[in-house]
């Protein structure tokens, strides 16, 4: 989770090995969706 929401920030996080990106302020539905996607890839 980060306050860095510019596209280049998202790409930098992914390039560093992050599986997803959740921006602040927290959107619970977006967080759950992102977690579901990441976890399904790891167990799928």
LINCORCOR-V969216 format. One record per residue. N is the residue number from 1. RES is the residue in three letters. D_FIRST is the distance of its C-alpha to the first C-alpha in Angstrom with 1 decimal. Layout:
BEGIN
<<N | RES | D_FIRST> <N | RES | D_FIRST>>
END
This chain:
BEGIN
<<1 | UNK | 0.0> <2 | UNK | 3.8> <3 | UNK | 7.2> <4 | UNK | 8.7> <5 | UNK | 10.0> <6 | UNK | 13.3> <7 | UNK | 14.5> <8 | UNK | 15.3> <9 | UNK | 11.7> <10 | UNK | 10.6> <11 | UNK | 13.8> <12 | UNK | 13.5> <13 | UNK | 10.3> <14 | UNK | 12.5> <15 | UNK | 15.5> <16 | UNK | 14.1> <17 | UNK | 13.8> <18 | UNK | 10.4> <19 | UNK | 11.4> <20 | UNK | 9.0> <21 | UNK | 6.4> <22 | UNK | 4.8> <23 | UNK | 5.6> <24 | UNK | 6.8> <25 | UNK | 9.2> <26 | UNK | 8.3> <27 | UNK | 10.7> <28 | UNK | 11.8> <29 | UNK | 13.8> <30 | UNK | 11.3> <31 | UNK | 9.0> <32 | UNK | 12.4> <33 | UNK | 13.5> <34 | UNK | 10.9> <35 | UNK | 11.4> <36 | UNK | 15.1> <37 | UNK | 15.3> <38 | UNK | 13.8> <39 | UNK | 15.9> <40 | UNK | 18.9> <41 | UNK | 18.9> <42 | UNK | 19.0> <43 | UNK | 21.8> <44 | UNK | 23.5>>
END
